[in-house]
Amino acid sequence: MVRPVTCPICHKPVQASKTLPFCSERCRTIDFFRWNDGRYAIVEPLDPNRIEEELLKASDPEAEEYTEE
């Protein structure tokens, strides 16, 4: 069963609309102002090697990850 999409602000179910992933323009605006106020932040440094690994994993979900210890 596929889980329904919910609004990240108010957690109501979301229907397909121009405000996706938000349920309304109000929630979309709230999210925008939270970013603008600095309430959201990317806390880990961006590593080009890790970004490349994540992109490869996303493009091939069947691939297994091998790590050397």
N, C-alpha and C positions, 0 to 999 in steps of 0.2 A: 504494500500500500504506500502511496506517495503522500508524504506529509504536506498539508496545505501551507502556502506561503503566508507568513504573518508580518505585519508592520513592525519594524525594529523600534519604533517609538512607543506605540500604544498597544502592540501585540494583537490587534484585531486581524481577522482574515483579510487578505488582499485579493481583489479581483484584477484582471488584466486591465490596465489603464495607463495613461500617460504619466502618472505619478509613481509607477512601480519603482522600487520595492515598497513604497509607502502607500498607505490606504487613502490618503487625501493630500491636498495641497498644504493643509495646515501642518501635518506631520513632516512633510518634505521641508517646509520652511523652518520648523523647529530644529531639524537635523542640520540644516544649513547654518543657522545661528550658533549651534553648538560647535561646529567646526570653526566658525568665525571667532568665537570666544576663546578658542584654544582648549576646549574640554576634551577633544579627541586628539590623540597624537600617536605617531609611529615611534615606538620606544626602542626598537632594536636597530642597530646600524644596517644599512643596506649593503650586502655583500654580493658583488656581481656573480661570483661562483655559485652561491646559494640560489640566486634568482634563476640562473640557468638550470640548475638541478630541479627546482620546483616546476619550471616550464616543461622540462623533459618528462617529469612524472605526470604532469597534468595531460600531456599529449599522448602518453602511453600508460594507461592505468594497469595494464597487465604486467608491466615490467617490474621485476623484483629489485630491491635495493640491496646491494652488497657493500659491506663496510669492512675495512681491514682493522684489526685490533692489535 
